[in-house]
Amino acid sequence: MKKPLQCVRQQANDLVNKAGEQGVDATHLQDEIDNVTDRINDLQAKLDDRCNELQSAATAVAQFNDQAKLINQHLSVLEKDLDSMKAPGREIKIVRGQLEDIAKIVSRINKLYEEIGDLENRGERLVDYGFAADAVATRDQVDGFKRQIGKLDERARNREDELTSTLNKLQEFYQLHVNVMEGINDANEQVRRFKPVGSEVDSIKAQQEDFRTLKIKRIEPLAHAVEDCNALGQGLIQTAGRDVNTNNIEKDVDKMNERWNDLKDRVSIRFKY
């Protein structure tokens, strides 16, 4: 419109000049052109504002869509990572490694919570400014992401709890296993130190009393500890996942029972009188 306006302005100037030569005042033509110019400038300013507004809207919508796409990708990757995790191991080192892995996933989930919160704020601004083509769909998309991350968060927390429980049971088992093995060694050493069975009544009675003391203070408590350790070990073995290797814990249980049975045999033979 500016080029035609320039032509009109030039024509008006020419008419004003010619009218002036003939003693006629035609400056009102220039006033009219100025008024038209002001109106065109106002329209141009409004048009520029609207263009900027539309450009801002397009940028905001594009940013929202790009972030939503990225969040959707992150959610898919997280779900795959959780699906690919193996059942809790039956070795302390393995379970600790699994706990480190799930901790990383929990950290990623927490970060994704923040990203979804940011997306929600972007979506609400789009709705408030009238930039969202469909306010309901925009909010539904964010709500869908919130439901997905909530389910993944629950899975990750449950996984973390399961691993923590498994680690505690393994540590309890191996601590008890160490105590039992040390107890068996101590009991064996005490049995070895017993003198041969005496021939005198007083000597026999003294040895019987020593045996009763050994039985009460060592053998019986040790029997309960072996029973508890077996229960813990068998529980860990029987509840292990299908592909979880339990060889080490089975060997440790067998070794303990072998040493325990050997001790009982030695005690039975030594004090069979």
N, C-alpha and C positions, 0 to 999 in steps of 0.2 A: 504493500500500500504506500510505501514511502516514495517510490518513483512516480506513480501517478500524482501523488500529492505535490511533489516538486513541480510537475508540469502545470498543475492547477495554480500553484502559487506564482509561477512565472507568468501565466496568463493573467492572473489577477493584478500583478505588478504592472504588466503592460497596459491593462485597462485603466488602472489608477493613473498611470502616467499620461495616457491619451486624454482621459477625462480632465486631468489637471491642465493640460494644454488648452482645453476648451473652457476652462473656468468652472468645471464641475468637480465637486468633492466626492470621490468614490472610495475613500479609505475604509469604508465599512466592509468592502470586499476583503481587504487584508485582515480585518478583525474576524470575519467569518472563517478565513483560512486558518488564522491562529487558533480559533475555537476547535476547528476540525483537527488541527495538529495536536492540540492538548488531548482531545478525546482518543485519537489514535495512539498517542504516547501512553495514556492510561490503559488502553486495551493491550498494548504491547507489554506493559509492566505486569498486568494480570496474567497474560499468556506466559510470560517468562516464569512467573511464580508457579503457575500450574504445571509447566514443563518440569521445573525443579522438583515440585511435589511428586509428580509422576515418576521422575527419575529416582527420587528417594524411595518411593514405594517399590519400584522395581528392584532396587538394590536390597531393600529390607526383605522382600519376599525371596529373592535369590539367596541371601545369606541364611534365611530361615530354612529354605529347602536344602541347601548344601549341608547345614549342620544336622538336619533331620536325617539326611542320607548317611552321613558319617556315623551318627549315633546308631542307626539301624545296622550298619556294618559292624560296629563294636559289639553290639548285642549278639549278633550272629557268631562272631568269633568267640566271645565269652561262653556262649552255650556249647559250642564245639569243644572248647577247652575243658569244660566241666564234664561233658560226655566222654571225653577221652581219658579221664583220670582212672587209674587202676584202683582196685580195692585196697584198703589199708594193709600195709605189709606186716610181717611178723618179726622184723628186726628193728631195733631202736634207730639205727642209722637211716634205714629206709623211711621209716615213719617221720623222722625229723625232716628229711628231705621233702616228703609229701606235705608236711605242715608249712614249709617254706614256700612251696608252690602255691598252696591254697591261700597263703597270706598275700602273695602277689596278686592273685585274682581278686581277693577282697579289696585290695588297694585300688585295682582297676575299676571295680564296681563302685567304690566310693567316689572316684573321680567322675565316673559316668553319671552318678546321681547329680553331681554339680553341673555337668553339661546339660542334662535334661532339665534341671532347674533354670539354667540360662535360656534354654530353648523355650521353656514355658513363658518366661518373661518376654522374650522376643515375640512369641505368638500373641500374648496379651496386648503388646504395643501395636501389633498389626491390626488386631481387632479394634482397639481404641481409636486408632487413626483412620480406620475404615479401609485399610490396605488389604485386609484378608478377603479373598473372594468368597470364602465360606467359613464363617466364624465357628460353626459347630464342628466342621471337619478339622479345622486347625486345632481346636481343643481336644477333639477325639484322638488325633494323632499323638499329641503329647501324653494324654491319659493312657494310650496303648503302650507307649514307651515306659511309663511309670509302672504299669502292671508287669511288663516284661522284666524290668530291672529288679522289681520286688521279688519275683519268683526266682530269679538267678541269685539274688542276695540270700534268700532263704536256703537254697540248695548249697551255696557256698558255706553258710554258717553251720548248717547241719553236717556238712563234710568236715569242717574244722572241728566241730564238737566230737565227731566220731573218731577222728585222728587223735585228738587230745586224749580221749578216753582210752584208745588203744595204746598210746604211748605210756599213759599212767599204768595200765595193766602190765605192759612189758617191763617197765621199770620195777614195778612191785614184784613181778615174777623173778626177775634176775637178781634183785636184792635179796629176796628170800632164798633163791637158789644158792647164792654165795654163802649166806648164813648157814644153810643146811650142809653144804659141802665142808665148810669149816667145822661145823659141829660134828660131822661124821669123822673128820680127821682127828679132832680132839678126843672123841670117844674111842676111836681105834688106838690112839696113843695111850689112853688110860687103860684099856684092856691089855695092851702089850706090857704095861708096867706091872700088872698083877703077878705076884709070885706063884709058883706051882702050888697046887692044892696040898695043904698040909695034912699030916697024919694024926695030929692031936686035935682033940675036941675043941679046945679054946682057939686054936689056929683056924679051924674050919668055921667056927662061929664068927670069928673076926672077919674072915674073907666073905662070908655070907652077908655080913653087915655092910662091908664095902660094896658088895654087888648091889644090895638094895639101895644104897646111897647113889650109886652110878645109875641104876634104873630110874630112880625118882628124879634125880637132878639132870640127867643127860638123855637117857634112852627114851623115856616117855615124852618129854617135851619135843625131842627130835622126831619122834614118830608123828606127832601132831603137825610139826612143821613140814615134814615130807608129804603128809596128806594134803596140807594147804597148798604146797608148791605144785603137787600133781594136779590138783583141782584147777589152779590158775593156768598151768601149762596146757592141760587138756582143753580147757575152755578156749584158750587162744588158738589151739590147733583146730578144734571142731568148728569154730566160727569164722575161720579164715575163708576168703573168697576162693573161687574155683581155681584160679591161676596163681594164687599166692603161694610162694615157696615157704614151707614150714619145716624144712629139713633140719635147720640149726636148732630150733627149739625142741624138736622131737629128739634129737641127739642129746641135748642137754637134760631132758627129762629122763631118757633111758640111762644116761650116765649116772644121774643121781640115784635112780632106783637100783641100779647095779651095785653102786657103792653102799647103799643102804642095806640091801639084801646080804651083801658080803659081811657087813658089820653085824647084822643079826645072826648070821651063821657063826661068826667068830664068838659072839657072846654066848650063843646056845651051846657051842662046843666047850668053851672055857668054863662055864659054870653049870655044867650038867653033872651035878652030884647031889 
